[in-house]
């Protein structure tokens, strides 16, 4: 009896964990990239105006940053100087991917020739060979972040081109790895597999 209760408790715990994961996926994920420009302080006139006229606040924007970008200032460590410095950080909110976006990514993925056996046998040489996919990986990241299923041809999309260029100029290998993990999570392959399984079960059910 106690064993049955423990098993039931374990099942309930797993169900709660699955619901929590599903909720996190539905909320999306945040991903940030440091910009290469250094922050500047807002003009003293703006500071004076906002101090004396709090009911008529003037919002100042660094014109080097394009409109529409979600950018904040944040303190980050400088390994070379061993100090903290303020940097501009561009934030991206990556939401669960639409089926059209996933299909577009699939058509991009098939252009990558990847051989795990070669990587195991010649890790350095094969890794260097894979660097030729840097533009393609940047394009895949851009398509996933934009998440617009109407983009049937990423190469012809101005929005994809601009974001691809940004990633090429700002992403490091480690940040590309983090972004790839987020994209994989937002694709929710487990949920899609469950959908396939459910559809197959419906098709295999014999009508009464």
C-alpha positions in Angstrom: 0.0 0.0 0.0 2.8 2.4 1.0 4.7 1.5 -2.3 1.6 2.3 -4.3 1.3 5.7 -2.6 5.0 6.4 -3.2 4.6 5.5 -6.9 1.5 7.8 -7.2 3.4 10.6 -5.5 6.3 10.1 -8.0 3.8 10.2 -10.9 2.3 13.4 -9.5 5.7 15.0 -9.1 6.6 14.1 -12.7 3.4 15.6 -13.9 4.0 18.8 -12.0 7.5 19.0 -13.5 6.2 18.5 -17.0 3.6 21.2 -16.5 6.3 23.5 -15.1 8.5 22.9 -18.2 5.6 23.5 -20.5 4.8 26.8 -18.7 8.4 27.9 -19.1 8.4 27.1 -22.8 5.1 29.0 -23.3 6.6 32.0 -21.6 9.6 32.0 -23.9 13.2 32.8 -23.0 15.3 35.9 -22.8 18.7 36.1 -24.5 21.1 39.0 -24.4 24.0 40.2 -26.5 26.5 42.9 -25.5 26.9 45.7 -28.0 30.3 47.0 -29.2 29.6 50.6 -28.4 30.2 52.1 -25.0 27.4 53.8 -23.1 27.3 57.6 -22.9 25.6 59.7 -20.2 22.6 61.7 -21.2 23.2 65.4 -21.8 23.3 67.6 -18.7 20.4 69.7 -20.0 18.2 66.6 -20.0 19.2 65.8 -16.5 18.5 69.4 -15.4 15.2 69.5 -17.2 13.9 66.2 -15.7 15.0 67.3 -12.2 13.2 70.6 -12.3 10.2 69.5 -14.4 9.3 65.9 -13.2 5.9 66.1 -14.7 7.3 66.8 -18.2 10.1 64.2 -18.4 12.2 64.2 -21.5 13.3 60.8 -22.7 16.8 60.7 -24.2 17.9 58.0 -26.6 21.4 57.2 -27.8 21.0 57.7 -31.5 23.7 55.2 -32.3 21.1 52.5 -31.3 18.4 51.8 -33.9 14.8 52.4 -32.9 13.0 49.2 -32.0 16.0 47.6 -30.3 15.4 46.4 -26.7 18.6 47.8 -25.1 19.6 48.3 -21.5 22.7 49.3 -19.6 24.3 46.7 -17.4 27.5 46.3 -15.5 29.6 43.4 -16.8 33.1 42.1 -15.8 36.1 43.1 -17.9 38.5 40.1 -17.7 41.4 42.0 -19.1 41.2 44.9 -16.7 39.7 42.8 -13.9 37.0 45.5 -13.3 33.4 46.0 -13.8 32.3 48.2 -16.7 28.9 49.4 -18.0 27.9 48.0 -21.4 24.9 48.3 -23.7 23.0 44.9 -23.7 20.5 44.1 -26.5 17.8 41.8 -25.3 15.8 39.3 -27.3 12.6 37.6 -26.2 12.5 34.2 -27.9 9.0 32.7 -27.9 7.8 29.2 -28.7 8.4 28.7 -32.5 5.6 28.5 -34.9 5.3 25.4 -37.1 6.1 27.5 -40.2 9.3 28.8 -38.5 10.3 25.2 -37.6 9.8 24.1 -41.2 11.9 27.0 -42.4 14.6 26.0 -40.0 14.4 22.4 -41.1 15.1 23.6 -44.7 18.2 25.5 -43.5 19.4 22.6 -41.3 19.7 20.2 -44.2 22.4 22.3 -45.7 24.7 21.4 -42.8 26.9 18.3 -43.4 27.7 16.9 -40.0 29.4 13.7 -39.3 29.8 12.7 -35.6 32.3 9.9 -36.4 34.6 12.3 -38.2 34.4 14.7 -35.3 35.4 11.9 -32.9 38.3 10.8 -35.1 39.6 14.3 -36.2 38.1 16.8 -33.8 40.3 19.8 -34.5 40.3 19.4 -38.3 36.5 18.7 -38.5 35.7 21.6 -36.2 37.7 24.0 -38.4 35.8 22.6 -41.4 32.5 23.4 -39.7 33.4 27.1 -39.4 32.3 27.5 -43.0 28.7 27.3 -41.6 29.1 30.5 -39.5 26.9 32.5 -42.0 24.3 29.7 -42.1 24.2 29.4 -38.3 23.7 33.2 -38.0 20.9 33.0 -40.5 19.3 30.1 -38.6 19.5 32.1 -35.3 18.0 35.1 -37.0 15.0 33.1 -38.4 14.3 31.5 -35.0 14.5 34.8 -33.1 12.3 36.7 -35.6 9.9 33.7 -35.6 7.8 34.9 -38.5 6.3 31.8 -40.2 5.5 33.9 -43.3 9.2 34.2 -44.1 9.3 31.4 -46.7 12.6 32.6 -48.2 15.0 33.9 -45.4 17.5 35.0 -48.0 15.0 37.6 -49.4 13.9 39.0 -46.0 15.4 42.3 -45.1 14.7 41.7 -41.4 16.5 38.3 -41.5 19.5 39.8 -43.3 19.8 42.6 -40.7 19.6 40.3 -37.7 22.0 37.8 -39.4 24.5 40.6 -39.9 24.1 41.6 -36.3 24.8 38.1 -35.0 27.8 37.7 -37.3 29.3 40.9 -35.8 28.3 40.3 -32.2 28.0 36.6 -31.3 30.9 34.6 -29.9 31.0 30.8 -30.1 29.9 30.5 -26.5 26.9 32.8 -27.0 25.9 31.0 -30.2 25.9 27.8 -28.2 23.6 29.3 -25.5 21.3 30.7 -28.2 21.2 27.4 -30.0 20.1 25.7 -26.7 17.4 28.2 -26.3 16.1 27.8 -29.8 16.1 24.0 -29.4 14.0 24.4 -26.2 11.6 26.7 -28.0 11.1 24.2 -30.8 9.7 21.8 -28.2 10.7 18.6 -30.1 9.2 16.5 -27.4 5.8 18.1 -27.7 5.9 17.8 -31.5 6.8 14.1 -31.2 3.8 13.6 -28.8 1.6 15.3 -31.4 2.7 12.9 -34.1 2.1 10.0 -31.7 -1.4 11.2 -30.9 -2.3 11.6 -34.6 -1.0 8.1 -35.4 -3.0 6.7 -32.6 -6.1 8.3 -34.0 -5.4 6.9 -37.5 -4.8 3.4 -36.1 -8.0 3.4 -34.0 -10.6 1.0 -35.5 -14.0 2.6 -35.7 -16.7 0.7 -33.9 
